[in-house]
Amino acid sequence: METPYEIRSLFISSSPFLLIPFIVAIAALIWALWKPRPLDTIPTIGPSCPLSSYIGALQFMFRGREMLQEGYQRFYDGGMFKVPILDRWMVVLVGKKLSEELRSAPEDVFSLDQALMLHLDFVFSKKVYLNPIHTTLMKTKMSKTIGVLTPAMYDECIQAFEQHMPLDESKEWKAVPCLATGRQISTIVNNRIIVGYPLCCEPEFINLNLRFIVDMFQCRMLIVGRLVTNIPSEIAVGRRLLKPVLDEHSKILEESDSDWSALPNDMLSWLMASVPKDETLDTMTRRILGVNVAAIHTISHTFTHSLLYLAANQELITPIRQEVEKAVAEDGWTKNAMGKLYLLDSFLKEVLRFNGTQAWSLNRIALKDFTFSDSTFIPKGTSIAACATPVHMDPSVYPEPEKFDAYWFYRMMQRDGEANQHLVVKTSLEYLPFGHGSHACQGRFFAANQLKLMIGHLLLNYDIELETPGVVPQQIWFEAAVLPHQTANILYRKRQS
């Protein structure tokens, strides 16, 4: 083995010309790491050097909310900053002016669809990615048929609660894991109008969707995600479970002379009527799984947060329960009844103010170079968003923002002519859990209706409590995402009064 002295002698005795490639390579590496980049002019929260930014990305995983809050306070009067993520920089806007410029920019300048599908072309396939018919149906067909579908959803709600939170005459409390139970119930109920009965309550199908969500986000997060993912095998299971249902739908069409109204009124039927003729079982499966990702993630987490806040604030249960009883007595378990639940709506909106799915909103990817009104240049390919949680916790927007006030939006609803201006589905640049504008979450009306059905049913039939009364289990932040406590139990029993 050569000694350090021998290695040094080798360099000294070598021709200088032999060292030129080595010097050039080192110079190229230094230039590649430290050359000026378009985003260098945008201030950074955390380390900004090419190598140390990866340390910042690790910090952002566990301090994302704090780093976004720091940027919001530093540029409070309007501006932008960037934070490092493992595979890219995220530019974050502060202030209504710049946020509105982002929101109002056309899709061919700042794209929501491409931001949502980032690193997920492998999961959903190029054909689904380039022709997202299912998202269009969520905006049109699903939103317009909520009234017709609500009674069927409530029937499924009854069955799901009986299965996962069974009641008896005992006055003793029973404990179930709040998040796991909320996911099961939410998935069963919303699949009543996605794939219909009986597949909606098939345990293998429910668990497939819950696993798929986890694996999809892991695939998106991990740089080598697609090399170690379970996605292909899960899609294969989905194809196996969906094929008999699709075959049955095809048989109904054949026997009814292609009368589409003969099919069940659900997303699967709407897709069959809308997709191209060359649609395959594989792409149909990916679409159905994609719809479930959008529905389950928001609804199950909001439902879980809501149960924990209700159980911790027992004084809210009686007035919300009375509101539900009155509305159901007048209209039954219908969309009209759910539309009368203003206090429950206000409660849900406050839950989402504290626990929106992410601490930023208006997520986009720049498809073209763009310059904002403050002269900041954003190059093509940049990921960009606007602050959400920092706005929701801004005392100039919401006085005493750290205080949970279920009546905050309810009081504003009581003003003349303003009842519908402050509903949970109403978006603005000051309330961003669902985004804002034409690209706001298309399924928010469906989600709000389902959440009211589930919470209303629970309050009319159950008492709930926490293992530590009055204390909401701590939420979990990962990067910009907020999650309910992963293992907290909810205590329940049959309603006593």
N, C-alpha and C positions, 0 to 999 in steps of 0.2 A: 504494500500500500504506500502511496506517495505521501511524504510528510509535508506539512505546511511550507517548510523551507524549499522543498523540491517543486511544489506547485508555484511558489513565488518565483523561483528561478526559471521555470518554464515560461512564465509571462515575460520576464526580463529578457530572456534569450530569443523570444519569438520576434518575428518581423512586425513592425508597427502596423503593416497592412493587414496582418491576420487579426488584429484587434478591432479593425474598423467595423465588421458586421456586429461584433459584440456591443460596441459603443452605440451603433445605430439602433440596435434592438432595445437597449436601455433607454435611449432618448425617445424612441417611439412609444415605449410603455409609459414613460413620464408624461409625454404629450397626451396620450390617450386618456390618462387618468386626470390630468389637470388642465386640459385645454378648455378655453372658455366655451360655455354652453348657453343656449338661449334662456334657460331658467335661472342662470346664476344671478341675474339682476333681481330676482324675487327673494325676499328675506326668508330665512329658514328657521323653523323651530326645531332645535336639536342640532346635532353635528351636520355639517354641510359638505365636508370633503368627500371625494369619491369613495375612499375606503371607510372612513369613520361614519359615513351616512348609514352603513349597514348596522352599526351599533345603534344609531338613531332609530332605525327600523325596528330593532329588537325592543328598544325603549317604548316605541309607539304601540307595540303589541299590548303592553301592560299599563301604559300611561297615556293612552290615546286621548281620553277625555281631558286630562290635565294639559296636554300639549296643545289641543285645540282651544281650550279656554285661555291659555297663555297668548296664543296668536290673536284671539278675539279681543282681548284686553289691550294688547300692544297696538293693534290697528283699529281701535274702536270707532274712530271717526270715518272709517272707510279705507279699504285697501285690500291687500292679499298677502298671503304667506304660503310656504310650502312645507310639507312634512314628508319624511321618507317612509316608504313601504318597501318590502323586500325586493319587489320587481320593478318599482317605478317611483316617481315623485307624484304626490297629490297636491295640486294647487288649491287653496281654500280661500274663498272670498268672504269679506266682512263688509256689512253695510247694505242697505236696501238698494242703493243705486247700482252697484256692480252686480248684486244678486239678480236684480230685475233685468239687467243686460244679458246675463247668462240665461235666465228663464225664457226671455223673449227671442233669443237667437234661433234661427231656423234649424231644423234637424240636420240639414246638410252642412251646417257649420259646427254646432255642438250636438252630438248624438247621444240620446238616452239609451236607445236600443243597443248600440255598440258598447256603451259603458256597462250595461247589465250583462251582456254576453261575453265580456272580457275573459279570456282563457276558458270559455265554456263551449266553444265550437266543437270540441272533442266530445262533450257530453251530449249536446243536442243535435249535432250533425249540421253540415252546411245547408242542407235543404230546409231544415226547420229554422235555422238561424236567419236565412235570407228571406223566408216567407212565414213570419210568425202569425199565422191565421188565428191561432188560439188566443193571442193577446187582443186581437181585434174583436173576437167573440166575447171576451170578458167585458169589453167596453160597451158593446152593443147588445147582444142577445142576453147575456147574463144579467146585466143591470136592468134591462127592460122586463125581465120575467121574474124578478124577485117576488112580486106580489103573488103570482101564480104558484111559485115554488115554496113559499114560506110554510104552508101547512104540512107539506111532505117533509121539509127540513125539521119541523117541530116533532113530527112522529119519530124521526130518526133520533132526535135529541132525547126523547123519553127513553128509547131503547138503549142508547149509549150510556146515559146516566145509570140506568138499572144494571147495566153490565159492569161498569167500572166504579160506581159508588152505590152499591146495593143498600137498600134501607130495610130496617126491621123495627120492631117496637121498643127496642132497648134504648134507654136514655144515656148509655155509655158512649163516649166518643170513640170513633174509629179513625185511624190514620192512614192516609194514602199519600204517595209522593205527588206533590202538586203539579210539577212540570210534566212528568211522565203521564199522569192521568189526564191533564189538560190536552196534551198532544193526541192521545188516543181518542178522546171525546170529540175534539175539534176535527180530526181527520175523518172520523165516521160521518159526522154531520155534513161537512162540506162536500164529501164525496157522494152524498145522496143526489146532488145535482151535477156532479162531474161525471160519474160512471153509472149512477143509479143503483137501485136495489136489485139483487142481493150483494153484488160485489162490494158495495160501499161499506159493508160491515164484515167482510171476509178478513179474518185476522192476518192471513198471509199478505193480502194486498195492503192493508193498513200499515203493517210493519215494514213492507217494502218501501212505501213512500217515506216513512220516517227515517229509514236507513239511507235512502237515496239523497235526502236533504243533507245529511251529515257528510256523506261521501262527496257530494257535489261541492260543498264549501271547502272540504279538504283538498279536493282536486284543484280548486281555484287558488287556494292559499299556498300549497306546496309547489315549489319549482319543478319537482319531479312527480307531481301528483298523478299525471296520466299514466305513469309507468307502474304505479303501485295501487291503482284504484280498483274498487269493486264495481264501478259503473257498468262495464260490459255485461257482467253476470247478472246485475240487477235489472238491466234492460231486457235481458233474456227471460227473466222471471216475469217481468211485466208483459212481454209478448205472450207468454204462455197463459197468463191470467186473463188478458184482454181478448184473446182470439175467440173463445167461446161466446163472449158477449157480442163481439162484432159479427160473428157468424149468425147469431140469433137475430140481430138487427137486420142483417142482409136477408134473412129468411122472411122476416116480417114485411120488408119492402117488396120482396118478390110476390108474396101472397096478397099484397094490397095494391098491386099494379103501380108500384113506385109512389105510393101515397106517403110522403114524408111525415105527415101529421099522425100517422099510425105508430111512429116510433116514440119511445119514452122521451119526455121533455128534459133532456140533460145535455151536458157538454159533449159527450161522446156522439150523440145523434147530430148535434149542430156541426161538429167537425166532419162527420161523414158527408153531410150535405154541402160542405164548404171547401174541402181540400181538393187539390188537383186530382185528375183521374189516375195519375201514376203514383199516388200516395201509397206507401207500403205499411205493413203492420209495424215495422220497426219505427218509422217516423211518426206514426200515430201514437205509438207507445211513448215515444220521447215527448210528444206534445202533452199528453195526459200527465206524465210525470212533471213536466214543466209547470203546468197549471197548478198542480198540487204544491209545488215548491212555493209559488207565489201566495197561495191561500194559507197553507199550514203555518208557514214561518210567522206571518203577521198575526193570524188569528190565535194560534195556540199560545204564543208568547204574551199577547195582550190579555187573553183570558186568564193565564196564570198570574200575571201581574195584578189583574183585577181581583182575583180571589184573595191574594195576599193582602191587598190594600183594604178590601172589605172586611176580612177577618181581623185585621189590625185596628179598624175603625168601626167598631160595632154600632156606634150611634147612627151610622149611615144606613144600616140594614133595614130598619123599620120604615123610614120614609120612602126608600126605593121600593121596598116590598109592597107598600101600600099603593104606590104609583102603578106598579105592574098589575096588581089585583084589580084596580079600577079600569085600566085600559083593556085588560083581557075580559073583564066582565062585560064591557061595552062591545068589543069587536072580536073576541076570541084571539087565538094565536095567529094573528095575521100581520101583514106589513103595516096596515093602518094602525093597529094597536102598538106596534113597535115604534111607529112615528110619533106617538103621544108620550113616549118615555123621555121627557126632557131632562129630568134630574139624572136618570141613568146615563143619558147621552153626555151630560156635563161631567159626570164622574169618569166616563170612559175617556173623554177628551183630556181631563186632568191627568189620568193615568198615562196617556200617551205624551203629554207634555213632559212628564218625568222620564218616560221610558219609550220614546220613539225608537224605531228599529235601529237607527244609526244617529251618531252625533252630528253628521252632516247630511245635506240633502241636495236636490237638484244635480245629482251625479251626471256628468257628461264626459265624452271624449271629443277633443277637437278634431274635426275632419278636415279643417282648413286652418291656415294661419289666421290669427285674429288679434286685433288690438282693441283693448278696452278704452273707455272714455278717459281714464287716468293715464293713458299712453303706455300701459303695460302690455307687452307683446307676449302672446301665447302661441307657441308653434304647433303645427299639426301633430297629432298623436298624444297631446298632453291630456292627462286625467285631471278633472277639475270639479269642484263642488262648492257649496255655500254652507256656512255655519248653520246648524240647527239647534242642538242642545244649548250652546252658549246664548242663543237668542231666547230660548225658552226659559233660561235662568237669569235673564237680564232684568234687574229691578226697574229699569226705565220702561220696560214692556209689560212685565208682570210684577206688581208690587209684592214684596215678601215672597220672592220666587221659590225659596226653599221650603215654604209651608205648603203642604198638600191641602188644597181647598176644593172639595168636590162641588161646591156651590158657585165657584168663580164664574164659570160660563153660564150657569143657570140664572144667575142674577142678571146677566146681560140679556138673556133670552126674555126676561120679563118686561123689558122696555118695549114700548109700543112699536109694533111692526118689525121687531128685530129677532123674533124667535128663531127663524131659520138662518139667520146670519151668523150664528155662533154654534152651529151643530158640529159634531165631531168630523163630519165629512167635508166641512167648509175649510178650504185652505187659504193661506195668505203667506206673505213673507215673514210674518210674525208667528206663524203656526205651520210647521213643516214636516210632521211625521209622514204625510202622504205625498210630499213634494208640493208643487203649486203650478197652476196654469194648465195648459192643454195636455201636458205630460204628467199631470198628477196621477197617482195610483188609480188604475181603472177599476180595481176591485174593491175600493173603499166602501161603496154603498152596500155591496154584498157582505163585506166583513162586518160593518156596523150592525146590519140586520141580524146576522148570525150570532154575534156577540150578545146582543140584547136578548135573543131567544134563549141562549144558553144560560146567561146570568139570571134572567127572569125565571126560568124553570128552576134553577138551583135555589133562588131565594124563596120561592113559593113552597118548596118541598123540603128544604134542608136548613139546619143551623150549621154554621161553620165557626171555627176558632183556630188559633195558632198555638203551637206548642209553647211558645213564649208570648203570652197575650200582649197585644198592643205594640209589638215590635215587628215591622216588616223585614223579613230576611233580606240581607244585603244583595242588591243586584250585582251582576258581574259585567265588567267592561273588557272587551277584547278588541284592540285597535279602535275603530269608531263604532263598533256594535255593542249594544247593551242587551244582556240576557237576564232572565229571571234566575234566582238562586237555583242551582242545579239539583239539590237534594232536599230542600225544605218540604216538610210534610204539611198537609192541610188536615185538620180534624173536622169530622162531620158526624151528624146524626140526624134522625128524622126531626123535622120541625116540631118544636114543643109548644109553640103558641101562635 
